[in-house]
Protein backbone atom coordinates (compact mmCIF):
# COMPACT_ATOMS: atom_id res chain seq x y z
CA UNK A 1 0.00 0.00 0.00
CA UNK A 2 1.31 3.45 -0.92
CA UNK A 3 1.93 6.01 1.84
CA UNK A 4 3.42 9.45 2.49
CA UNK A 5 5.94 9.81 5.32
CA UNK A 6 6.95 12.96 7.21
CA UNK A 7 8.02 14.29 10.64
CA UNK A 8 5.59 15.90 13.08
CA UNK A 9 6.60 17.05 16.55
CA UNK A 10 9.55 14.57 16.75
CA UNK A 11 7.37 11.72 15.41
CA UNK A 12 7.72 9.96 12.07
CA UNK A 13 4.23 9.53 10.59
CA UNK A 14 2.96 7.49 7.65
CA UNK A 15 -0.33 8.46 6.02
CA UNK A 16 -1.80 5.74 3.80
CA UNK A 17 -4.28 6.09 0.92
CA UNK A 18 -7.16 4.94 3.15
CA UNK A 19 -6.25 7.75 5.64
CA UNK A 20 -4.82 5.31 8.17
CA UNK A 21 -2.01 7.00 10.05
CA UNK A 22 0.87 5.14 11.68
CA UNK A 23 3.73 6.34 13.85
CA UNK A 24 7.04 4.79 14.82
CA UNK A 25 6.80 3.64 18.44
CA UNK A 26 5.70 0.97 20.91
CA UNK A 27 2.21 -0.48 21.30
CA UNK A 28 2.85 -1.02 25.00
CA UNK A 29 5.79 -0.65 27.32
CA UNK A 30 6.66 -4.36 26.93
CA UNK A 31 6.46 -4.58 23.14
CA UNK A 32 9.15 -4.01 20.53
CA UNK A 33 9.47 -0.79 18.60
CA UNK A 34 7.70 -0.72 15.22
CA UNK A 35 4.95 0.94 13.20
CA UNK A 36 1.80 1.48 15.31
CA UNK A 37 -1.59 2.75 14.18
CA UNK A 38 -2.34 6.19 15.60
CA UNK A 39 -5.46 6.09 17.76
CA UNK A 40 -7.86 8.99 17.38
CA UNK A 41 -10.31 10.44 19.88
CA UNK A 42 -13.63 11.94 18.81
CA UNK A 43 -14.70 15.43 19.82
CA UNK A 44 -18.39 16.05 19.21
CA UNK A 45 -19.60 19.63 19.17
CA UNK A 46 -23.17 20.63 18.27
CA UNK A 47 -22.46 20.71 14.52
CA UNK A 48 -18.96 19.24 14.23
CA UNK A 49 -17.21 15.93 14.76
CA UNK A 50 -13.43 16.04 14.80
CA UNK A 51 -10.90 13.24 15.14
CA UNK A 52 -7.73 14.12 17.06
CA UNK A 53 -4.72 12.55 18.73
CA UNK A 54 -1.87 13.51 21.03
CA UNK A 55 1.73 13.31 19.84
CA UNK A 56 4.71 13.66 22.19
CA UNK A 57 8.02 15.34 21.48
CA UNK A 58 11.40 14.14 22.82
CA UNK A 59 10.84 15.93 26.14
CA UNK A 60 7.51 14.10 26.60
CA UNK A 61 5.35 17.20 26.06
CA UNK A 62 2.01 16.33 24.44
CA UNK A 63 0.33 18.36 21.73
CA UNK A 64 -3.09 17.87 20.14
CA UNK A 65 -3.30 17.29 16.37
CA UNK A 66 -6.45 16.94 14.26
CA UNK A 67 -6.59 14.10 11.73
CA UNK A 68 -7.65 16.30 8.81
CA UNK A 69 -4.61 18.56 9.37
CA UNK A 70 -2.25 15.56 9.45
CA UNK A 71 -3.73 14.23 6.21
CA UNK A 72 -3.48 17.64 4.52
CA UNK A 73 0.18 17.93 5.61
CA UNK A 74 0.96 14.53 4.07
CA UNK A 75 -0.27 15.71 0.66
CA UNK A 76 1.05 19.28 0.95
CA UNK A 77 4.56 19.25 2.45
CA UNK A 78 4.80 23.07 2.44
CA UNK A 79 1.81 23.33 4.84
CA UNK A 80 2.86 24.56 8.31
CA UNK A 81 1.07 22.16 10.66
CA UNK A 82 1.95 24.15 13.78
CA UNK A 83 0.38 27.40 12.48
CA UNK A 84 -3.19 27.33 13.83
CA UNK A 85 -4.20 30.40 11.82
CA UNK A 86 -4.04 28.27 8.64
CA UNK A 87 -7.49 26.71 8.35
CA UNK A 88 -8.32 23.40 6.66
CA UNK A 89 -11.93 23.32 5.49
CA UNK A 90 -14.08 20.26 4.77
CA UNK A 91 -15.69 21.03 1.40
CA UNK A 92 -18.62 18.63 1.83
CA UNK A 93 -19.28 19.69 5.47
CA UNK A 94 -18.84 16.09 6.65
CA UNK A 95 -16.09 16.13 9.25
CA UNK A 96 -15.59 12.39 9.07
CA UNK A 97 -14.78 12.69 5.35
CA UNK A 98 -11.07 13.41 5.74
CA UNK A 99 -10.15 12.48 2.17
CA UNK A 100 -7.67 14.88 0.57
CA UNK A 101 -10.26 15.64 -2.15
CA UNK A 102 -12.58 16.93 0.60
CA UNK A 103 -9.96 19.21 2.23
CA UNK A 104 -8.82 22.68 1.20
CA UNK A 105 -6.78 25.50 2.72
CA UNK A 106 -8.94 28.60 3.29
CA UNK A 107 -8.80 31.97 4.98
CA UNK A 108 -10.88 32.74 8.07
CA UNK A 109 -13.31 34.77 5.95
CA UNK A 110 -13.83 31.91 3.48
CA UNK A 111 -14.37 29.47 6.34
CA UNK A 112 -17.03 31.67 7.96
CA UNK A 113 -18.85 32.06 4.65
CA UNK A 114 -18.85 28.30 4.17
CA UNK A 115 -20.66 27.52 7.43
CA UNK A 116 -24.12 26.02 7.34
CA UNK A 117 -26.59 27.16 9.96
CA UNK A 118 -30.35 26.93 9.65
CA UNK A 119 -31.43 30.31 11.11
CA UNK A 120 -28.65 32.58 9.91
CA UNK A 121 -29.07 35.66 7.75
CA UNK A 122 -32.60 36.70 8.55
CA UNK A 123 -34.69 37.85 11.48
CA UNK A 124 -38.30 38.71 12.17
CA UNK A 125 -39.27 42.36 12.29
CA UNK A 126 -41.78 42.40 15.15
CA UNK A 127 -43.25 45.77 14.21
CA UNK A 128 -43.95 44.99 10.54
CA UNK A 129 -44.46 41.23 10.99
CA UNK A 130 -42.11 40.51 8.09
CA UNK A 131 -38.71 38.85 7.83
CA UNK A 132 -35.63 40.85 6.93
CA UNK A 133 -32.76 39.09 5.20
CA UNK A 134 -29.29 40.57 5.79
CA UNK A 135 -25.74 39.68 4.94
CA UNK A 136 -22.48 40.97 6.43
CA UNK A 137 -19.54 41.59 4.13
CA UNK A 138 -16.30 43.31 5.08
CA UNK A 139 -17.79 44.16 8.50
CA UNK A 140 -20.74 46.00 6.89
CA UNK A 141 -24.35 44.81 7.02
CA UNK A 142 -26.34 44.86 3.81
CA UNK A 143 -30.09 44.41 3.67
CA UNK A 144 -31.37 41.90 1.15
CA UNK A 145 -34.96 43.04 1.58
CA UNK A 146 -38.14 42.23 3.52
CA UNK A 147 -40.13 39.03 2.95
CA UNK A 148 -43.53 37.81 4.07
CA UNK A 149 -42.38 34.32 5.05
CA UNK A 150 -39.37 32.91 6.84
CA UNK A 151 -38.68 30.54 3.93
CA UNK A 152 -38.45 33.42 1.41
CA UNK A 153 -35.99 35.31 3.65
CA UNK A 154 -33.87 32.17 4.13
CA UNK A 155 -33.85 31.52 0.37
CA UNK A 156 -32.73 35.12 -0.34
CA UNK A 157 -29.91 34.79 2.19
CA UNK A 158 -28.79 31.41 0.79
CA UNK A 159 -28.74 32.82 -2.75
CA UNK A 160 -26.60 35.78 -1.64
CA UNK A 161 -24.19 33.39 0.13
CA UNK A 162 -23.90 31.21 -3.00
CA UNK A 163 -23.03 34.27 -5.09
CA UNK A 164 -20.44 35.38 -2.51
CA UNK A 165 -18.87 31.90 -2.31
CA UNK A 166 -18.53 31.82 -6.10
CA UNK A 167 -16.61 35.11 -5.89
CA UNK A 168 -14.39 33.91 -3.01
CA UNK A 169 -13.38 30.55 -4.46
CA UNK A 170 -12.67 31.61 -8.06
N, C-alpha and C positions, 0 to 999 in steps of 0.2 A: 504494500500500500504506500502511496506517495505521501510525503509530509514536508512541512517547512519547519526549520529549526532555527531558534534564536535565543538570545540571553535576555532574561527579565529579572531584575532585582537579585542578582547572583544565582539565578536558577537557569538551567538549560531546559527549554521547552520545545516540544514537538507538537505541531498542530497538523492533524490528518485531514483528509478530504471530507470525512464524515463529521468533522468538528470535534473529534475526540482530542483531548489535550493530555500529553504525558510529560512528566518531569523526571529528571535523574535524581534518584534518592532511594530511601528504604520504605518498604511497606509497614514494617514494625521495627522496633528496636533490636529484635533478634534475627531479622532477615538480612540477606545479602543486598548489596547496592545494585540497582538496576533501574530500568524504566518503569515508572509507576503511573497509573492513570490519576489525573488530578480530579479530586472530588469537589463538586460544586454545591454550595448552599443556595437556597431559594429565598429571595426577599420578595414578599408580596405586598404591594402598595395598592391603594384603591383601583388604579387603572393600569398598573405596571407589574410585571413579573421579571425580575432580573436574577441571573445566575452569577454567583461570585465565589471566589476562593481567597484564601490567605497564602501568601508566599513569604518565606523568610529570607533575609540576607545573611551574610557570614556572621554577623554579630547576634543573630537570633531575633532581630526585630521584624515583626510581622507587618505586612501591608496588604490591604484589600484590593483585589483586581477583579473587574467584571469580565465575564467570558466573551462578550461581544467585542470588547476592546482588545483582548488577547488575540482573537481571531483576525480582527482588522490589522493588527500589528504584523501578524504572520504574512499577510498578503501585501502589506505596504511597509517595507522596512524603514522608510523615512519618517513614519509616524512616531511622534514622541509620546510614548505610553504614559509617562509620568506627568505630562501636562494636562491637568484636569479641565482647562478651559477649551481644549479641543474636544468637540462633541461628536460622538458617533450616533447616527440616527438610524432607526429601523424603518425602512421605507414602507413596509406593509403593515406597520403598527402592531405586529405580533412579536413580542419580546422573546419568545422561545425560538423564533426563526432566525438563528444567528448565522445563517449562510452568508458568505461574502457578497453574494448578489443582492442581499437584503440590507446591506450596511453601506452607509455613506458618511463622509466627513462633512459636517455642516457648521455654520456659524450659529450663535445663540439666537439671532433673529429668525433664521430659517427654521430652527428647531421649534421655536414658539409658534410660528405660523403653521407648522405641520401637526400640531396637537389636535386631537379630536375630543371635543367635549359637547355634550348634548345641548346645554342651555347657554352657550356662549354667543355673544354678538347681538343680542336683542334683549329688550326689557319692556315691561308693560308700563304704559303711561297711565297712571291712575286717574288723572283728571279727564283725559280724552277717551279713555277706554280702548286705546289702540296700542299696537306694539311698534316700538321704534327699533330699527336695525342700525347698528353702528359698528364701525371698524376703526381700529387704532393703527396708525402707520407713522413711523418716525416720531413717536411720542405725541401725535396729534390725533384727536378724535374726529372722524368724519361720519356724518349722518348718511345712511343709505335710504332713508325715507320712513314713512309711517304705514303700517299695514293693519288690516282689520283682524287677521288671525295670526296666531303664534306660528303656524306652519309657514305662512307667507314670509314673515320676518326671518325665520330660520333659513328658508330657501334663499332669500336675498343675501343674507350673510354668507352662506356657503358658496354662493356664486362669486361673491367678491373675493373670498379666500382663494377659490380656485384660480381666478384671474391673477391674484397676487403671487400665488405659488408658481404659476407659469412664468411670471416675470423673474422671480428669484432663482429658479433652477434652470434657466436658459443660459 
